[in-house]
Amino acid sequence: MIINHRSAFAAATIAALFAFAPSSANAKSSCGGASWYALTSKTASGERMNPTRLTAAHKTLPFGTKLKVTNARSGKSVVVRINDRGPFIRGRVLDLSKAAAQNIGMIRSGHAKVCYEIIS
């Protein structure tokens, strides 16, 4: 059996994030489900949703908070800015813009397990 060391490292890193991630919405990092959306209506912050920008919705984080979001399966990451509220589906922690979802490889499935950390 051939083992790709980069894949093994990424899997171990993501497993560690899932094992130690706090469950509080105001914690510095967390893991859970994410989905994506591509509307052009106004967001809860008052700005117009733009599917081509790297933005996300979170239930409680302040608008303008920047997060590094990592797809648990692929290991791909993207930095997004919180500008909306949601998601409103149990088990989901983020709704990503279409551009952000595309960056981490979750367009086709529509949802993915992700971990995020607050970076500013």
N, C-alpha and C positions, 0 to 999 in steps of 0.2 A: 504494500500500500504506500503510495506517494503522498507526503504531507507537504502542503504549501505553508511555509513558516509564517508568511504575512497573514494568511487566512487564519491560521491557528492563533496568532497573536491578537488579531482583531476579534476573534470569537472569545478569547479569554478576557480581553478588555471589556467587551460588552457584557459578558457573563458577570464580571465583577461589578459593573455598573448596576445591573439588575439586582444583584445580591445585596448591595449596600445603599440603594437609592431610597431616600426618605419618601414617605407617602404624602407629606404635607404639601399643599399647593404653593406655599410661600417658601419652601425649601430652596436651596441653591441648585439642586438637581433633582430630577425625577424621571421615571420611566412609565410608559403606558402606550396606549394606542393613539394613532394619529390618522387623520383623514385629510383630504384636500378639497378646496372649493375654488371656483373661478367666476364668482358673481361680479357685477360692477356697481352694486348698490352702495349706499353709505355704510361705513363701519361704525361700531359703537364709539370710536374715538372722534367721529365726525368727518373723517377723510373718506374719499371715494375708494372703494376696493379696486385694486389694479392687479389682475392675475399674473402680470409679468414682473411684479416686484417681489422681493423676498420678505414676506410678511406672514404673520400667524395670528390666530385667535387663541386666547387662554382665558379661563374663567376668572382669575383674580389678579394676575400679575399686572403691574402698572403699565399703561400705554408707554411705548418707547423703550421698554426693556428689550435688550438684545439677548438672544439665546443661541447657543450652538446645539443644533439638533442632529442626532446621529441615528441612522436607520440600523436597527439591531441586526438585521439579516445581512445587509450588504456592507456595513461599516462606513458608508458614505455619509459625509456631514455637510451641513449648510448653516450659515448664520442668518437668522431672521429677526425682525423687529415686531413686537406685539403691537397691534393696532386695532384689535377687535375682541369681542367676547365670544366664548364658546370653547370647545364643542359641547353640545347638549345631549350626547349619547354616552351612556354608562361605560366606563373603562377607557374612554378617550381623554387624553390630556391636552392635545393640540389639534387645531384645524390649520393646515398650511395652505398658502397660496399655491396655485398651480406651478409657478416657477420654482418655488422651494421644493415641492413634491418631486418635480422633475429632476432637480439636482441630486436628490437622494434615492432616486429610482423607485418611486412608489406610484407612478401615474397609472400603470396598467391595473394593479391590484385595487387601487382606490384607498387603501389603508395599509398601515404597517405598524409594527412595534418600534418605538423610538425611545431614546433617552435624550434628555436635554440638560444643559447646564447654563445658568445665568452668567453672561460674560460682562454685562454692564447695564 
